[in-house]
């Protein structure tokens, strides 16, 4: 079953993420719901409804068009893993590239030798199933970096590289905080 943005961000979470996570650095300095920082990953908790997530910003971003590196105006670029006990969501992987993805396109996620496909809708991308989430989280726990490659609605190719230092601690902390 493919996920929809409404299912991903029911309630105030989308607004909270966009407001509180203008950048991870700003979130760390200004947000009142950040509860931990683990190297390159932060943990946030929201209470109504109960939601916990680990989040990180990329360490490197490369934008290309026609094979050439170009400047591109992008919003927040963030990789999340969510826990929502009230919706029975455990370890849902979500990515926002800071721009609308090309309609019908997918995002390629590479962790070491493993490769995964994320489906897109607007500025958001996620795996097709909970079993894909589980496989991705397991690969992220073993990996050193995650590379997400995508195409914008304007045709720009993007490659965002996320450090996985602190990922395991952050995701386990988020999961523990949202256990029923």
Buried (B, 14 or more C-beta within 10 A) or exposed (E): EEBEBEEBBBBEBBEBBBEBBBEBEEBEEEBEBBBBBBEBBBBBBBEEEBBBBBBBBBEEBBBEEEEEEEEBEBBBBBBBBBBBBEBEBBBBBBBBBBBBBBEEBBBBBBBBEBEBEBBBBEBBBBBBEBEBBBBBBEBBEEBEBBBBBBBBBEEBBBBBBBBBBBBBBBBBBBBEBBEE
